[in-house]
Amino acid sequence: MSYATVNPYTGETLKTFPEATDAEVTAAIASAHSAFLQWRKTSFGERAKILQKAADLLRAGMEEHAALLTLEMGKIIGEARAEVELSARIFEYYAQNAQKLLAPEKLPLSDAAEGEVWVTHEPLGVLLAIEPWNFPYYQIARILAPQLSAGNTMLLKHASNVPQSAARFEKLMHAAGLPAGAFINLYPTREQIEMILNDPRVHGVALTGSEEAGAVVAAQAARALKKSTLELGGSDAFVVLADADVDKAVNWAVFGRHWNAGQVCVSSKRIIVADEIYDEFMEKYTKGVAALKAGDPMDPATTLAPLSSQGAADLVRGKIAKAVAAGAKAQQVGPKVPVRGAFVQPTILTGVADANPARLWEFFGPVSMIFRARDDDDAVRIANDTPFGLGGSVFSKDAKHARAVADRIETGMVFVNHPTMVKADIPFGGIKRSGYGRELIGLGIKEFVNHKVTGIVDIDAEF
């Protein structure tokens, strides 16, 4: 596994990093465990000060941090700034709420004479986070903030193409006052991941990534009897009902499919439109996609970024070709994208029949699959005809109607009249092959804690 910064816009290799040695991995585990023994005793108030300082530093260094995200994975600079701000808000959320979220709970007992029973939430120890490249800072913040707040410590294995973002985040946390060893960035090999999980001082792993990686890591964790959480792929349905505001739906569909160059687990990958408004929607959507401007991601005028790497671009183009070979129609939209850089021409796929395997794929790039639905039942059928279940959306002028349809969609998250809501105070996670477990708010902070039951029985009670 090669750790290197390769600018997706220029193709230039800017910096490389050596893989960790076994000795470095062993030392990191020992350091994280040693830090945990002290960090678990640190008060919520002291933890909160450090998290708030991290948020303050993120905002103070906004331009520097955002530029690094653009440099390493190619996202447009405005979206990079938004990611830095979102990461800051996540730290702030836990600084303000962690103590309340983990407060001891007294259980109501049917027989008061039996005394009291409390549930407390205690940290487990060292955790491993395996994170992807598409949101280099947000992905770290989403797992690190709650788990540090809970009293755990963490080792990070970030994606191999964002090594500087990973190192910069470690530096940020140290500058915020986090004790040495409480958060350590590593550049491990695949073999060393299993080595980490087999260490008894490591108590769990959180992975965001591909189905293939998730299956391997979950199996390794299971063999080591360690807990895992997985956030994997998504092929979110974007359902436009017959009574929707077409212009609103079109605007959100263009954004929902193409933000971060379409490299988002919860982007609107399958657009399902009611028959009555299909033609109008297609005409306006095609114009909206054609208006996107591909170019230098550092240029504020750019609205379509390159993909994260040339390999990623080649993979998307290969999937388009296979979909067409299986009977789909592909329409390339808009001005030709630049030759330089890992760009993919925005493409609309229609006529993706039930027999076409492409309907089950996740296109991680600017590719829209659009389906015509006969009615609400057909829209729900198409929406649920997927191995994934991460996010989704339903558009209608009638909120009650939209909610009724949304309730029938099998997914971990669904929004009415919005493609997705990625915020510090909304939980994130899915079902089916999109993984298991949740991140953010109280659900996320309680994924890796011991929910300890303490019963206090009257000492004078008799058998």
N, C-alpha and C positions, 0 to 999 in steps of 0.2 A: 504494500500500500504506500503510494507516494504522496507525501504532504507537500503541496506547492500552491503558490498564488499564481494563477494564470489569468490575466485580464481577459474577460470574455469579449470585450469590444475590440481589443487589438490583437489578441492571441499571444501576447508576449508573456513569457514566464518571468516573473518578477523576483520571486524568492522561493527557495526550497528549504525544507526542514527534515532532519534525520528522524527516522522512526525511533521510538523509545527502546532502550535495552531492557532486558529482563530485570537487571539490577535497579534501573530507574523505576520500573513499575512496582517492584517490591518495596522500594524506599517510599514511593508515593502512597502506597496502601498503609504503610506503617505511620507515615506522617499524618495522613487523614484520620487514622484511628486514634492517634495520640491527641490530635486536635479535638476529636469528638469527645473524649473523656473530660475535657474542660468546657467545650462549647455547650454540651448538654446541661451544664450547671449555670450557664450564663442566663441572666434574667431576660424576660421578654422585652423589657425596656431597653436593655443594652443592645440586644439583637436589632430592635427597631431603629435605634440610632444609626447603626451601621447600614441597614437597608435604606434608610432615608438619605444617608450620605451618598450611597451608590446612585440613588435616583438623582440627587443634586449634581453629582459629577457627570452623569450621562447628559444631563441638560446643558451643563456648563461646557462640555466638550462636544456639543451636538454636531458641529460641522466636521470635526475630525473623525468622529465615529461614523457619521453618515458616509463620508467620502470613502472610508475603508470598506464599508458594505458594498458600495458601488464598484469599487476597484476589484474586490474579490469575486463577487457573484453577479455583477452587472445590473443590479436593479437601479431604476431611475432615481435620481437624487432626492426628489420629493418624497418618494415612497421610503427611501432610506431614512430620511429625517423622521417620518411618521413611525417607523419601526423603533428608532431610538426613543422617541417619546413614549410609545406604548410600553417599552421595556421599563422605563422610568416609572410609569404608572403602576406597573405590576409590583415593583419594589415598594412603592408608596402604599399600595393596597395592603400588603402584608405587614408593613411597618405599623399601619393603623389598626389592623383587624386580627392579627395572628393570635394575640392573647385571648380575645373573645372567642375566636373560632375553636381554640383548643382548651377552653375552660372546662374544668371537671363537671361532670353531669351526675346529678343525684337521680336515681331511678325510682319511679313510683312503684311501691310494692303493694301487693294485694293484702298482705298481712303486716300491719305496722309493727306488731310485736316481734317480728323477725329482725328488727334493727334497721340499718341503712345499707344501701349498696350504691357505690359510686363507680363511674367509669372515668378513668383518666387517660390521657393521650400522651404517651412517652415516646421519645425518638428511638430509632432502632440502631443507628450507627452510620457507617460509611455506605454511600450509595454510588452507583455508576450511572451516568447519563450519557446516552449515545444519541447525538443530535444531527440533523440534516443541514444542508447548505442554504436552503431557500430563504430562511429568516435567521441569519447567523447570530444576532443578538437576542431577538425575541424568544427563540427556542431555548436559549440558555436561561433567560430570565424566568420563563414559564415554569421551569422545574426547580431552578436554584432558589428563587425567592421563597416559595412555600417551604421547601425542605430545610433551608437554613433557619427559617422562622420556627420550624418544629424542633430544631436542635440537632438535626442530622448534619453530616459533612458530605462532601461530594467530590468524586473524580469525574472529569469530563473527557469523553472521546468525541470530538467534533468531526464534521465531514472533512475529507482530505483536501478539498479545494478552498477551505476558509481557515487555514491555520493561523493567519495573523489576527483574524477576528477572535478566535478562541484565546490566543495569547493576550490580546488586548483586554478581553473581559476579565481574565485572571488578574491582570495588572490593576484594572479598575477596582476589583473587590479588595485587593490589598490596600489600595489608596483610600478606600472607604473605611478601613480599620479592621477588616476581617482578619482573625488570627491566622498565622501561617499554618498551612495544612488543611484548613477548613474547606478550601476549594482549590483543586489542582487540575490544571490542564495537562493532558498527556497526548502524545502522538503514537498510540499503540498499534501493534499489528492485530490481525484478526485472531491469531492464536493467543495473544496476550489478553484479549477480551475474556476468553474462557478461563484463563489463568486468574484474572481478577475475580470473576464470579465464583471460582472455586475456593477463594480465600475465605476463611470463616469470619474474618473481620468485616467483610462486605455483605450487606444485608438485602440488597435489591438492585434492580436495574430498571430505568425508564428509557424507552427507545421511541424515537420518532423517525420513521424512515419507510423503506419499501416492505412489501409483504415478505419477500425472500429474506431480508435481513431480520425482520421481526420473528419469523418462524425459527431461524437458526438461534438467535439470542434467547428467545423464550424457551427453547428446548434445552439450551445450556443452563439457563437459570433453573429450570425445573429439575434437571439432574442434580443440581447443587442445592435443591430445596430452598431457592431464593424467590422472593416475590418479583414479578415483573408487571409493568404497564406498557402498553403498546399503542401508539398512534400511527396508523399506517396510511394506505392510500385512500382516495375518495374519488367518486365520480358523481358529484352532486347534481341532483335534478333541480332545474329552474323551471317551475311550472307556471305558465301564463294562461289563466282561465279566460273564458269568453267574455266575462264582464270586467276584465282588467283595463287599467289605463295603459294603452299601448305605448304611448311615448315614454311614460315612466318606466315601463317594463323594458323597453328597448335600451334606454340609457343605463339602467342598472345591469342589463345583460352584457352590454359592451364592457362595462367596468368589471363586472363579476367574472367574466371569462378571461380578461386580458391584464388585470393587475398583476404585477410581478411577472409579466410576460406569460401569464397562464400557468406559472409554476407554483401553484398553491393547492394544498390538499382539499381545501374547501372552496375552490373556485367553481363557477357554474359551468360544468363540463357538458351536461346533457340538457339542452333547452327543449322543453316540451310545450307546444303551443296549440291551443284550441283551434279546431278546424275553422270556425267562423272568422277568426282574425289572423289566421296563419299567413295569408298572402301579404296583408298590410304589415305584419310584424317582420316578415322576411325582407321586404323592400327597405324598411327603415333600419333594420338591424344591419343589413349589408352595407348601407350608406354609413352607419355609425362606425363599423369596423374599418371601412375604407378610409375614414378620416383620421385614424390613428397614425402617428408619425414615428417611424423607426429611425433611430440615430444614436448619437453619443448619449449615454445615460447620465452624463454629468451636465448636459444641456437641459435647462428647465423646460425648453419647448418640446423635448422628446416625451412621447406618451407610450411608446412600445420599446421595451428594452430587449437586448439580446438574451438568449438563454444562457444558462450558467457555464456552459462549455460547448465546444464543438461536438463532443461526443453526445451530449444531450440533444443538440439540434439534429444530429444524424439519426438518433433513435426516434425522434418524433417524425421526421420525414419518412423513415422506414415504416412506421406504423400507418401513416397516411396511405402509403403505397399498398400495404397489405389490405387495408380497409377497402380501397378502390378495387383491388383484385378480387375481393369477395363480394363486389356488387354495389358498393357505395359510390355516390357521385361527389367529387371534390371540386370546390370552387375557390380558387385563390382570389383574395380580395385586397384591393388597395394598391398604391404605388409599390413598385419593386423595393424590397428591403435591401439595405446595403450589402455589398458583397463581402466587405470586411466585417468580421465579427460573427458571433454564433447566432445569427438571426434565422428565424423561420418565417416564411410568408404566411400571414394570417389566412386560415383555410376554413371553409364551412363544409361540413360533411352532411349530406342529406341522403335519403333512400337507404339508410342503414337498417336492413331488414332483420327480422328475428333470427334468421339463420346466419347472419354476418357476425363473426366473433368479435368484431370491433366494438359492438354495442356494449361489451362487457369490459372494455379496456379503459384505463386511465390515460388520457393524453395530457402529458405534462408540458404544455406549450400552447401557443395561440391557435388551437384547433377547436372549433365548435361543432358538436353533433346536434342537429336540430331534428326533432320528431314532430309529426302532426298527430294530434289526439282527437278522436271522434267526440269525446265527452269527458266529464270528470272521472268516470270509472276507468276509461282508457288511459287518461293521464296518470292516474294512480298506478295502474298496471305497469306502464312504461317506467315510471319513477322507481318502482320497487323491483324491476327486472334488472338487478345488478348485484354483484357479490359484495358491494361496498355499502356502508351505511354511516357516513360521517356527517355531512351537512345537507342543506337543501333549502328551497324557498318556494313560496306560492304567491302569485300576484293576482289581486282582485280588488275592485273598488268596494266590495262588501266584505268587511272584516270577519263577519260570522261565517260566511261562505268559505272564505280562505282558510279560516281556522278548522272548519270541518274537513276540508281536504288535507290540510297539513297534518291533522291528527291521524290520517290514514297512511302517511308516508313513513316507511321503516328506516329511521335514521337517528343518530344521536343528537342532532341539532337541526332545527328547521325555523325559518323566519318568514314572516308575512310582509310582502312589499319591500324586501331588502334581500340582497344575495347572501350576506353573512354578516355576523356581528362578532368581530374579534376584539374583545375588550378585557381589561384587567378583572372585572367583576362579573364575567359570564363564564361558566364552566365550558371546557373543551374536551371532546372525545366522541367516540363512535361505537358502532356495533358491527356485527358480521365481520367481514375481512378488513374492516377499517380499524380493528383492534379492540382493546378493552382497557378499562380504567379511565379516570378523568383527571384533568389538570385544571388549576386555578380554583378560586374561592375555597370554601370549606371542604369540598370534595377532594380537591387536589392536595391540600395540606394534610389530609388524613389518610392518604394512600400508603404512606410509609411510616406509620406510627404503630405502637403497641397500644391497642384499646384495652387497657388493663382494668379488670373488675376487682374492686376492693369491697368486701362485705364486712360490716361492723355489727356484730351480734351482741346482744345483751349478755354480759359476762355472768349474770345470775341465772340465765335461762337454763332450764333442765331438759334432759332428753325425755 
